[in-house]
């Protein structure tokens, strides 16, 4: 399975894996699955750290590599998908991640309850 992880899922995997459900943790640690960290998540984390909202005490790219994640750039196909997504969710970072998951045919791992509403748009969720 190819899985795009939400930003908070990445942080939990890196710092607090006990916050993840047992099922999700097993799927994310299973090396048969291919995990993706989006450049959108990296941007979100850097913005939040720069304004003092969070502190990230590790190198994000190094941590992603150690966890066996591939980096996924945000491309024009994902950007175009934003124009057709309904506004169930207002957060621009989450909307970009949703668009990426749909356009790249990735299963999205999140605990955000609002994102379930995008299943009608073709979003696959863990």
C-alpha positions as a printed Julia matrix, in Angstrom:
126×3 Matrix{Float64}:
   0.0    0.0     0.0
   1.21   3.53   -0.77
   0.44   5.87    2.13
   0.63   9.65    2.37
   0.89  10.63    6.01
  -0.69  13.74    7.48
   1.62  16.22    9.2
   0.56  15.29   12.73
   1.01  11.59   11.94
   4.62  12.31   10.93
   5.25  14.14   14.22
   3.66  11.33   16.22
   5.76   8.71   14.42
   8.91  10.73   15.09
   8.26  11.75   18.69
   5.18  10.06   20.22
   4.28   6.83   18.37
   2.1    5.8    21.33
  -0.45   8.4    20.14
  -1.16   6.29   17.05
  -3.68   3.48   17.06
  -2.14   0.02   17.16
  -3.48  -0.73   13.67
  -2.12   2.47   12.12
   1.25   2.06   13.82
   1.57  -1.49   12.48
   0.66  -0.37    8.95
   3.08   2.55    9.06
   5.93   0.41   10.38
   5.31  -2.41    7.89
   8.12  -2.11    5.33
   5.85  -3.66    2.68
   4.0   -0.34    2.67
   5.52   2.7     1.0
   5.24   5.89    3.06
   5.26   9.41    1.66
   5.92  12.68    3.45
   4.72  15.65    1.45
   6.69  18.83    0.89
   3.43  20.46    2.03
   3.91  18.92    5.49
   7.52  20.07    5.61
   6.39  23.61    4.73
   3.63  23.49    7.36
   6.07  22.38   10.05
   8.63  25.03    9.13
   6.02  27.79    9.15
   4.63  26.67   12.51
   8.12  26.46   13.99
   9.11  29.89   12.63
   6.11  31.56   14.31
   6.73  29.76   17.6
   3.69  27.49   17.43
   5.74  24.29   17.74
   9.32  23.25   18.35
  10.88  20.56   16.2
  13.98  19.2    17.96
  15.15  17.07   15.04
  15.98  17.28   11.34
  12.73  16.56    9.48
  14.34  15.22    6.32
  16.76  13.02    8.24
  13.9   11.63   10.36
  11.81  10.91    7.26
  14.74   9.1     5.68
  15.37   7.02    8.82
  11.68   6.04    8.83
  11.97   4.96    5.21
   9.71   7.67    3.82
   9.81   9.05    0.32
   9.41  12.8    -0.12
   6.56  13.92   -2.35
   6.7   17.31   -4.05
   3.53  19.34   -4.48
   2.92  19.62   -8.23
   0.6   21.38  -10.65
  -1.74  18.37  -10.86
  -2.37  18.59   -7.13
  -2.75  22.35   -7.35
  -5.38  22.02  -10.07
  -7.32  19.49   -7.96
  -7.71  22.18   -5.29
 -10.09  24.0    -7.64
 -12.58  21.12   -7.61
 -12.47  20.09   -3.96
 -15.47  21.08   -1.86
 -14.72  23.21    1.21
 -15.39  20.59    3.87
 -12.04  21.58    5.33
 -10.68  25.13    5.38
  -7.04  24.43    6.32
  -4.97  25.04    3.16
  -2.28  22.53    4.15
  -4.82  19.76    4.68
  -6.55  20.62    1.41
  -3.23  20.34   -0.45
  -2.5   16.98    1.18
  -5.96  15.73    0.26
  -5.45  16.87   -3.34
  -2.09  15.08   -3.47
  -3.49  11.85   -2.07
  -6.3   11.86   -4.63
  -4.21  12.79   -7.67
  -1.37  10.37   -6.81
  -3.75   7.54   -5.8
  -2.33   7.32   -2.29
  -4.08   6.19    0.87
  -4.14   9.06    3.36
  -3.32   8.48    7.02
  -4.86  11.04    9.36
  -7.03  11.24   12.47
  -8.71  14.46   11.31
 -12.44  13.64   11.28
 -13.33  16.35    8.72
 -11.2   14.66    6.08
 -13.56  11.66    5.94
 -15.94  13.92    3.99
 -13.55  13.78    1.02
 -14.17  10.07    0.4
 -16.82  11.12   -2.12
 -14.03  12.87   -4.05
 -12.03   9.66   -4.35
  -9.91   9.96   -1.2
  -8.83   6.62    0.29
  -8.23   6.63    4.04
  -6.58   4.25    6.49
